[in-house]
Amino acid sequence: MKKKLIYVFFKRLFDIFCSLLSIIILGLPMIIVSIAIKQDSKGPVLFKQKRIGQYKKIFQIWKFRSMYIDTDPNSPTHKLSHANNHITKVGKFIRKTSIA
């Protein structure tokens, strides 16, 4: 019983440490991308998109915005006429590097 409590304590400590380390490592790139999006075009940095999940349940995902704000966020890029005209400069980089 005592071994289990020790294991649970250290596992929790390890989880918190890994979470903080991940926030520190990934926080800076996320801030840089956010600033780049704001500098490139007006509008919010993030947008919500509806997706279909397990058991066909609809959920919303938050993503970095790679398109101009006047584009429908729920329409697939390949169905837009002249899709390249809807993607921002930073958006092209985001899509090319799979950041979004």
LUMMARKE-877594 format. One line per 8 residues: for each residue x, y, z of N, C-alpha, C, O, CB. Coordinates in Angstrom, 2 decimals, padded with zeros to 5 digits, always signed. Atoms other than C-alpha are relative to their C-alpha. Glycine has a CB too. Layout:
BEGIN
X:Y:Z:X:Y:Z:X:Y:Z:X:Y:Z:X:Y:Z | ...
This chain:
BEGIN
+000.83:-001.19:+000.00:+000.00:+000.00:+000.00:+000.87:+001.26:+000.00:+000.60:+002.22:-000.72:-000.94:+000.00:+001.21 | -000.88:-001.15:-000.10:+002.81:+002.39:+000.92:+000.77:+000.21:-001.30:+001.00:+001.35:-001.72:+000.97:-000.18:+001.17 | -000.71:-000.09:+001.28:+004.69:+001.57:-002.31:-000.88:+000.64:-001.07:-000.40:+001.41:-001.90:+000.45:-001.39:-000.46 | +000.92:-000.56:+000.98:+001.61:+002.46:-004.32:-000.14:+001.51:+000.19:-000.16:+002.26:-000.79:-001.37:-000.67:+000.10 | +000.10:-001.43:-000.27:+001.29:+005.85:-002.61:+001.26:+000.74:-000.45:+001.18:+001.84:-000.99:-000.23:+000.24:+001.50 | -001.26:-000.61:+000.43:+004.96:+006.59:-003.27:+000.03:+000.07:-001.53:+000.43:+001.09:-002.11:+001.21:-000.82:+000.53 | +000.04:+000.03:+001.47:+004.53:+005.55:-006.92:-000.93:+001.09:-000.54:-000.57:+001.80:-001.47:-000.46:-001.38:-000.49 | +000.97:-000.99:+000.45:+001.44:+007.75:-007.34:+000.56:+001.41:+000.20:+000.39:+002.27:-000.67:-001.34:-000.16:+000.77
-000.57:-001.31:-000.28:+003.23:+010.72:-005.74:+001.07:+000.36:-001.04:+001.04:+001.45:-001.61:+000.59:+000.04:+001.42 | -001.08:-000.28:+000.95:+006.31:+010.45:-007.95:-000.48:+000.06:-001.44:+000.06:+000.81:-002.25:+001.08:-001.03:+000.13 | +000.57:-000.07:+001.35:+004.26:+009.79:-011.06:-000.65:+001.36:-000.22:-000.48:+001.96:-001.28:-001.02:-001.13:-000.23 | +000.64:-001.33:+000.09:+002.25:+012.95:-010.39:+001.07:+001.09:-000.11:+000.93:+002.02:-000.92:-000.90:+000.25:+001.25 | -001.10:-000.96:+000.05:+005.46:+014.90:-009.77:+000.66:-000.02:-001.39:+000.96:+001.04:-001.95:+001.03:-000.32:+001.10 | -000.59:+000.15:+001.33:+006.93:+013.55:-013.01:-000.91:+000.61:-001.07:-000.43:+001.30:-001.97:+000.27:-001.48:-000.31 | +000.97:-000.55:+000.97:+003.75:+014.46:-014.97:+000.00:+001.53:+000.02:-000.01:+002.16:-001.03:-001.41:-000.53:+000.31 | -000.02:-001.46:-000.13:+003.79:+018.03:-013.63:+001.30:+000.56:-000.58:+001.27:+001.56:-001.30:-000.16:+000.43:+001.48
-001.28:-000.44:+000.53:+007.49:+018.40:-014.44:+000.02:-000.05:-001.53:+000.45:+000.90:-002.17:+001.13:-000.86:+000.57 | +000.03:+000.13:+001.47:+007.01:+017.12:-018.01:-000.93:+001.02:-000.63:-000.63:+001.57:-001.70:-000.44:-001.43:-000.40 | +000.94:-001.00:+000.52:+004.02:+019.41:-018.53:+000.63:+001.39:+000.00:+000.53:+002.11:-000.99:-001.28:+000.00:+000.84 | -000.66:-001.32:-000.08:+005.94:+022.48:-017.36:+001.13:+000.11:-001.02:+001.29:+001.15:-001.66:+000.55:+000.24:+001.42 | -001.08:+000.00:+000.97:+008.92:+021.54:-019.51:-000.55:+000.15:-001.43:+000.02:+000.88:-002.24:+000.83:-001.29:+000.12 | +000.63:-000.11:+001.33:+006.65:+021.12:-022.57:-000.52:+001.40:-000.25:-000.38:+001.93:-001.36:-001.15:-001.01:-000.13 | +000.50:-001.37:+000.15:+005.03:+024.51:-021.96:+001.15:+000.95:-000.28:+001.03:+001.84:-001.12:-000.77:+000.45:+001.27 | -001.16:-000.87:+000.20:+008.45:+026.15:-021.73:+000.58:-000.19:-001.40:+000.88:+000.79:-002.08:+001.07:-000.28:+001.06
-000.61:+000.28:+001.31:+009.80:+024.44:-024.86:-000.90:+000.42:-001.15:-000.43:+001.01:-002.12:+000.33:-001.49:-000.12 | +000.92:-000.30:+001.10:+006.68:+024.88:-027.01:-000.60:+001.39:+000.07:-001.15:+001.88:-000.91:-001.10:-001.02:-000.03 | +000.59:-001.33:-000.17:+005.58:+028.24:-025.62:+000.63:+001.05:-000.88:-000.07:+001.86:-001.49:+000.10:+000.42:+001.44 | -000.70:-001.01:+000.80:+008.23:+030.31:-027.37:-000.35:-000.10:-001.49:-000.67:+000.92:-002.10:+001.50:-000.14:+000.19 | +000.41:+000.07:+001.42:+007.53:+028.95:-030.89:-001.46:+000.42:-000.22:-001.79:+001.03:-001.24:+000.19:-001.42:-000.52 | +001.40:-000.39:+000.15:+003.79:+029.42:-030.31:-000.16:+001.52:+000.06:-000.96:+002.09:-000.67:-000.87:-000.67:+001.09 | +000.04:-001.47:-000.09:+004.35:+033.06:-029.29:+000.53:+000.62:-001.29:-000.04:+001.59:-001.79:+000.83:+000.49:+001.21 | -000.58:-000.53:+001.25:+006.54:+033.66:-032.36:-000.98:-000.15:-001.14:-001.16:+000.79:-001.92:+001.32:-000.73:-000.33
+000.99:+000.21:+001.07:+003.94:+032.15:-034.70:-001.19:+000.94:+000.19:-001.69:+001.49:-000.79:-000.48:-001.48:-000.01 | +001.12:-000.91:-000.27:+001.19:+034.20:-033.01:+000.32:+001.43:-000.42:-000.51:+002.10:-001.03:-000.37:-000.04:+001.49 | -000.40:-001.36:+000.39:+003.12:+037.44:-033.49:+000.09:+000.11:-001.51:-000.33:+001.12:-002.08:+001.36:+000.38:+000.65 | -000.11:-000.02:+001.46:+003.86:+036.55:-037.12:-001.37:+000.06:-000.66:-001.55:+000.78:-001.65:+000.76:-001.23:-000.49 | +001.36:-000.02:+000.56:+000.17:+035.89:-037.82:-000.61:+001.38:+000.17:-001.24:+001.90:-000.76:-000.90:-001.08:+000.69 | +000.55:-001.33:-000.26:-000.82:+039.21:-036.23:+000.64:+001.05:-000.92:-000.05:+001.96:-001.38:+000.21:+000.40:+001.46 | -000.69:-000.95:+000.86:+001.80:+041.09:-038.26:-000.40:-000.16:-001.47:-000.43:+000.81:-002.22:+001.51:-000.16:+000.14 | +000.29:+000.29:+001.40:+000.80:+039.41:-041.53:-001.39:+000.45:-000.43:-001.56:+000.95:-001.54:+000.14:-001.46:-000.25
+001.38:-000.35:+000.38:-002.96:+040.04:-041.46:-000.80:+000.33:+001.25:-000.47:-000.08:+002.36:-000.67:-001.14:-000.78 | +000.85:-000.36:-001.14:-005.68:+041.48:-039.29:-000.89:-001.19:+000.36:-001.12:-002.09:-000.45:-000.86:+001.25:-000.33 | +000.89:+001.05:-000.46:-007.95:+039.26:-037.26:+000.62:-000.80:+001.13:+001.75:-000.53:+001.54:-000.36:-000.92:-001.14 | -000.50:+000.80:-001.12:-007.57:+036.68:-034.50:+001.12:-000.94:-000.42:+001.26:-001.27:-001.60:-001.14:-000.80:+000.61 | -001.10:+000.93:+000.26:-004.55:+034.40:-034.23:-000.53:-001.42:-000.15:-000.05:-002.18:-001.00:+001.05:+000.06:+001.13 | +000.58:+001.35:+000.02:-006.63:+031.26:-033.59:-001.40:+000.03:-000.56:-002.07:+001.06:-000.54:+000.00:-000.60:+001.41 | +001.40:+000.13:+000.41:-009.87:+030.01:-035.05:-000.50:-001.39:+000.36:+000.28:-002.33:+000.52:-000.15:+000.25:-001.52 | +000.63:+001.28:-000.30:-012.32:+027.22:-034.25:-000.44:-000.66:-001.29:-000.93:+000.00:-002.21:-001.20:+000.18:+000.97
+000.45:+000.75:+001.17:-013.03:+024.50:-036.77:-000.74:-001.24:+000.47:-000.31:-001.92:+001.40:+001.19:-000.38:-000.91 | +000.77:+001.19:-000.35:-015.65:+021.78:-036.59:+000.62:-001.21:-000.68:+000.99:-001.16:-001.86:-001.49:+000.15:-000.41 | -000.54:+001.25:+000.50:-014.38:+018.23:-037.02:-000.93:-001.13:+000.42:-001.69:-001.00:+001.38:+001.44:-000.25:+000.51 | +000.77:+001.18:-000.36:-016.02:+014.83:-036.96:+000.94:-000.98:+000.67:+001.96:-001.36:+000.10:-000.70:-000.64:-001.25 | -000.86:+000.88:-000.78:-014.57:+012.56:-034.31:-000.53:-001.42:+000.05:-001.28:-001.86:-000.82:+000.15:+000.53:+001.39 | +000.40:+001.39:-000.19:-015.08:+009.06:-033.04:-001.51:-000.10:+000.16:-002.13:+000.74:+000.80:+000.71:-000.60:+001.22 | +001.44:+000.24:-000.01:-018.60:+007.72:-033.45:-000.77:+001.14:-000.66:-001.92:+001.41:-000.32:-000.48:-000.20:+001.43 | +000.59:-001.10:+000.78:-019.30:+010.64:-035.84:-000.49:+001.15:+000.88:-001.44:+001.85:+000.54:-001.15:-000.51:-000.84
+000.34:-001.09:-000.90:-019.48:+013.07:-032.93:+000.77:+001.25:-000.42:+001.98:+001.19:-000.64:+000.32:-000.37:+001.48 | -000.63:-001.25:+000.43:-018.77:+016.69:-033.91:+000.65:+000.68:+001.20:+000.05:+000.79:+002.27:-001.04:+000.94:-000.66 | -000.70:-000.75:-001.04:-016.18:+018.57:-031.87:+000.70:+001.18:-000.66:+000.80:+001.25:-001.88:+001.02:-000.91:+000.76 | -000.69:-001.18:+000.53:-014.31:+021.86:-032.24:+001.47:-000.05:+000.37:+001.84:-000.43:+001.48:-000.65:+001.30:+000.53 | -001.44:-000.03:-000.21:-010.56:+022.22:-032.63:+000.47:+001.43:-000.21:-000.03:+002.14:-001.08:+000.73:-000.98:-000.97 | -000.59:-001.33:+000.14:-008.53:+025.41:-032.17:+001.28:-000.14:-000.81:+002.11:-001.00:-000.52:+000.29:+000.65:+001.39 | -001.18:+000.05:+000.87:-005.91:+026.07:-034.85:+000.53:+001.41:-000.23:-000.19:+002.40:-000.08:-000.34:-000.69:-001.34 | -000.54:-001.28:+000.46:-003.54:+028.83:-035.91:-000.69:+000.35:-001.31:-000.93:-000.51:-002.15:+001.55:-000.06:-000.17
+000.68:-000.45:+001.21:-005.22:+030.91:-038.60:+001.02:+000.13:-001.13:+002.02:+000.83:-000.99:-000.74:+001.35:+000.23 | -000.89:-000.07:+001.15:-003.57:+030.43:-042.01:-000.67:+000.69:-001.19:-000.04:+000.90:-002.23:+000.45:-001.40:-000.40 | +000.74:-000.65:+001.08:-006.24:+032.13:-044.13:-000.50:+001.36:+000.47:-000.55:+001.65:+001.66:-001.19:-000.89:-000.47 | +000.56:-001.31:-000.33:-007.66:+035.62:-044.30:-001.34:-000.19:+000.70:-001.99:-001.22:+000.54:-000.17:+000.86:-001.27 | +001.19:+000.15:-000.85:-010.60:+036.29:-041.96:-001.31:-000.05:-000.79:-002.32:-000.50:-000.26:-000.07:+001.13:+000.98 | +001.25:+000.03:+000.77:-013.15:+036.66:-044.78:-000.26:-001.35:-000.66:-001.24:-001.51:-001.38:+000.03:+001.08:-001.07 | +000.18:+001.34:+000.56:-012.72:+032.98:-045.76:-000.75:-000.86:+001.00:-000.51:-000.79:+002.21:+001.37:-000.64:-000.35 | +000.78:+000.90:-000.87:-015.17:+030.40:-044.39:+000.93:-001.02:+000.64:+001.59:-001.78:-000.07:-001.12:-000.71:-000.80
-000.93:+000.91:-000.67:-013.24:+028.42:-041.74:-000.37:-001.48:-000.13:+000.47:-002.35:+000.08:+000.09:+000.35:+001.46 | +000.44:+001.39:+000.09:-015.28:+025.26:-042.31:+000.03:-000.56:-001.42:-000.31:-001.72:-001.64:-001.38:-000.14:+000.55 | -000.08:+000.51:+001.37:-014.75:+025.02:-046.07:+001.41:-000.51:-000.27:+002.39:+000.16:+000.06:-000.39:+001.10:-001.03 | -001.32:+000.53:+000.30:-011.91:+022.79:-047.23:+000.72:+000.83:-001.06:+000.08:+001.37:-001.97:-000.11:-001.46:-000.47 | -000.79:-000.83:+000.91:-009.11:+024.56:-049.07:-000.12:-000.46:-001.44:-000.20:+000.37:-002.35:+001.46:+000.01:+000.42 | +000.03:+000.51:+001.37:-009.28:+022.29:-052.10:-001.32:+000.31:-000.72:-001.40:+000.18:-001.94:+000.24:-001.49:-000.01 | +001.28:-000.34:+000.63:-012.91:+023.33:-052.71:-000.16:+001.51:-000.27:-001.15:+001.93:-000.85:-001.14:-000.47:+000.87 | +000.05:-001.44:+000.24:-012.13:+027.07:-052.79:+000.52:+000.31:-001.40:+001.48:-000.31:-001.87:+000.83:+000.77:+001.06
-000.54:-000.44:+001.28:-011.70:+028.77:-056.13:+001.16:+000.93:+000.29:+001.04:+001.84:+001.11:-001.10:+000.70:-000.88 | -001.22:-000.77:-000.23:-008.21:+030.27:-056.27:+000.42:-000.05:+001.46:+000.52:+000.99:+002.12:-000.20:+001.46:-000.45 | -000.31:+000.21:-001.42:-007.26:+028.82:-052.88:+001.23:+000.78:+000.45:+001.29:+001.23:+001.59:+000.21:-001.48:+000.28 | -001.22:-000.72:-000.38:-003.83:+030.47:-052.92:-000.27:+001.46:+000.34:+000.49:+002.07:+001.09:+001.03:-000.08:-001.11 | +000.34:-001.39:-000.31:-005.51:+033.89:-052.82:-000.57:+000.16:+001.41:-000.61:+001.27:+001.93:-001.00:+000.53:-001.02 | +000.60:-000.05:-001.34:-007.11:+033.01:-049.46:+001.02:-000.26:+001.10:+000.75:+000.03:+002.27:-001.11:-001.02:+000.10 | -001.01:+000.36:-000.99:-003.90:+031.85:-047.71:+000.97:+001.16:+000.19:+001.46:+001.74:-000.79:+000.75:-001.29:-000.42 | -000.93:-001.09:-000.30:-001.72:+034.44:-045.96:+001.44:-000.48:-000.21:+001.69:-001.67:-000.41:-000.19:+000.49:+001.47
-001.42:+000.35:+000.17:+002.08:+034.55:-046.30:+000.47:-000.91:+001.14:+001.13:-001.92:+000.91:+000.88:+001.28:-000.05 | -000.36:+000.83:-001.15:+002.56:+033.18:-042.79:-000.76:-001.33:-000.07:-000.23:-002.36:+000.34:-000.30:+000.75:+001.33 | +000.79:+001.21:+000.15:-000.21:+030.68:-043.51:+000.66:-001.02:-000.91:+000.58:-002.22:-000.66:-001.36:+000.34:-000.53 | -000.72:+000.92:+000.90:+001.82:+029.21:-046.37:+001.12:-000.70:+000.76:+001.33:-001.91:+000.60:+000.57:+000.76:-001.23 | -001.07:+000.59:-000.81:+004.72:+028.68:-043.97:-000.57:-000.99:+001.02:-000.03:-002.08:+001.20:+000.80:+001.10:+000.73 | +000.64:+000.87:-000.99:+002.42:+027.20:-041.31:-000.41:-001.32:-000.63:-000.19:-002.39:-000.05:-001.22:+000.70:+000.63 | +000.45:+001.22:+000.67:+000.96:+024.73:-043.78:+001.17:-000.83:-000.51:+001.15:-002.06:-000.43:-000.93:+000.36:-001.17 | -001.16:+000.71:+000.54:+004.31:+023.85:-045.35:+000.75:-000.75:+001.09:+001.25:-001.85:+000.86:+000.94:+000.96:-000.70
-000.73:+000.63:-001.12:+005.87:+023.06:-041.96:-000.93:-000.83:+000.92:-000.47:-001.40:+001.90:+000.70:+001.09:+000.83 | +001.00:+000.76:-000.77:+002.67:+021.42:-040.59:-000.09:+000.47:+001.45:-000.26:-000.35:+002.35:+000.33:-001.49:-000.03 | +000.15:-000.54:-001.35:+002.56:+023.72:-037.56:-001.46:+000.02:+000.41:-001.79:-000.25:+001.57:+000.60:+001.43:+000.09 | +001.42:-000.12:-000.31:-001.20:+024.18:-037.78:-000.65:-001.34:+000.16:-001.85:-001.42:+000.42:-000.70:+000.78:-001.06
